[in-house]
Amino acid sequence: MSSKIIKENKRLVLDLYKRCLYSAKRCPKYQNQMMMESYIKLKFRSNKEIHQKDFETIENLLKQGEEELKTMNDFHELRAKSKSGQDHESILNDCFDDDFNYIGSTPTVKK
């Protein structure tokens, strides 16, 4: 049973790592791409020593990683909306609530 969980966790970690590196490549400047790539590698390496049977810690780290990846991708989407000509006020309204808490950028681009 635990060997299946270990295999699945390894697959999930590798998948998250690849998606994070892909997201870093979406940064507009090469310097930013390299900085994000270094940050990603550092974060994953710093957790390399976690025992593969420490399922709770691995699950929590995967959740944190998914949240960071979502934030990175939201900023890429926000940048794309800005470049597409969508006015800044509507972008802000789409991504922040009335108290200016970040809520993500799920709406479609308005033309």
C-alpha positions as CSV (number, residue, x, y, z in Angstrom):
1,M,0.0,0.0,0.0
2,S,2.6,2.6,1.0
3,S,4.8,1.8,-2.0
4,K,1.9,2.8,-4.3
5,I,1.6,6.1,-2.3
6,I,5.3,6.7,-2.6
7,K,5.2,6.1,-6.3
8,E,2.2,8.4,-6.7
9,N,3.9,11.1,-4.6
10,K,7.1,10.9,-6.7
11,R,5.0,11.3,-9.8
12,L,3.1,14.3,-8.4
13,V,6.4,16.0,-7.3
14,L,8.0,15.5,-10.7
15,D,4.9,16.7,-12.4
16,L,4.8,19.8,-10.2
17,Y,8.5,20.5,-10.8
18,K,8.0,20.3,-14.6
19,R,5.0,22.6,-14.6
20,C,6.9,25.1,-12.4
21,L,9.8,25.1,-14.8
22,Y,7.5,25.5,-17.7
23,S,5.8,28.5,-16.0
24,A,9.2,30.1,-15.4
25,K,9.9,29.9,-19.1
26,R,6.9,32.1,-19.6
27,C,8.6,35.0,-17.9
28,P,9.1,37.8,-20.5
29,K,12.7,38.5,-19.7
30,Y,15.5,35.9,-19.9
31,Q,17.0,37.2,-16.6
32,N,13.6,36.7,-14.9
33,Q,13.3,33.2,-16.4
34,M,16.7,32.2,-14.9
35,M,15.9,33.7,-11.5
36,M,12.6,31.8,-11.3
37,E,14.2,28.6,-12.5
38,S,16.9,29.0,-9.8
39,Y,14.2,29.7,-7.2
40,I,12.3,26.6,-8.2
41,K,15.3,24.3,-8.1
42,L,16.3,25.7,-4.7
43,K,12.8,25.1,-3.3
44,F,12.7,21.5,-4.5
45,R,16.3,20.7,-3.5
46,S,15.7,22.1,0.0
47,N,13.0,19.5,0.5
48,K,14.9,16.6,-1.1
49,E,15.9,15.1,2.3
50,I,12.3,14.7,3.5
51,H,11.6,11.0,4.0
52,Q,9.4,9.5,1.3
53,K,7.1,8.0,4.0
54,D,6.5,11.4,5.6
55,F,3.2,11.6,3.6
56,E,1.7,14.5,5.6
57,T,4.7,16.8,5.0
58,I,4.8,15.8,1.3
59,E,1.1,16.5,0.9
60,N,1.5,19.9,2.6
61,L,4.5,20.8,0.4
62,L,2.6,19.7,-2.7
63,K,-0.3,22.0,-1.7
64,Q,2.1,24.9,-1.2
65,G,3.8,24.3,-4.5
66,E,0.5,24.2,-6.3
67,E,-0.5,27.5,-4.7
68,E,2.8,29.1,-5.8
69,L,2.4,27.7,-9.3
70,K,-1.1,29.1,-9.5
71,T,0.1,32.5,-8.4
72,M,2.9,32.4,-11.1
73,N,0.4,31.4,-13.7
74,D,-2.1,34.0,-12.6
75,F,0.6,36.7,-13.1
76,H,1.4,35.4,-16.5
77,E,-2.3,35.5,-17.4
78,L,-2.6,39.1,-16.0
79,R,0.4,40.1,-18.1
80,A,-1.2,38.6,-21.2
81,K,-4.5,40.5,-20.5
82,S,-2.6,43.7,-20.1
83,K,-0.7,43.1,-23.4
84,S,-4.0,42.3,-25.2
85,G,-5.2,45.8,-24.5
86,Q,-7.7,45.1,-21.8
87,D,-7.9,48.2,-19.6
88,H,-6.1,48.1,-16.3
89,E,-9.2,48.9,-14.3
90,S,-11.0,45.8,-15.5
91,I,-8.0,43.6,-15.0
92,L,-7.8,44.8,-11.4
93,N,-11.5,44.3,-10.9
94,D,-11.1,40.7,-12.3
95,C,-8.2,39.9,-10.0
96,F,-8.9,41.7,-6.7
97,D,-11.9,42.0,-4.4
98,D,-13.2,45.2,-2.9
99,D,-10.7,45.0,0.0
100,F,-7.9,44.6,-2.6
101,N,-7.3,40.9,-1.7
102,Y,-5.9,38.9,-4.6
103,I,-8.6,36.4,-5.8
104,G,-6.9,35.2,-9.0
105,S,-7.6,35.9,-12.6
106,T,-10.2,33.5,-13.9
107,P,-12.4,35.7,-16.1
108,T,-11.9,35.7,-19.9
109,V,-10.2,38.4,-21.8
110,K,-12.7,41.2,-22.9
111,K,-12.3,42.6,-26.4
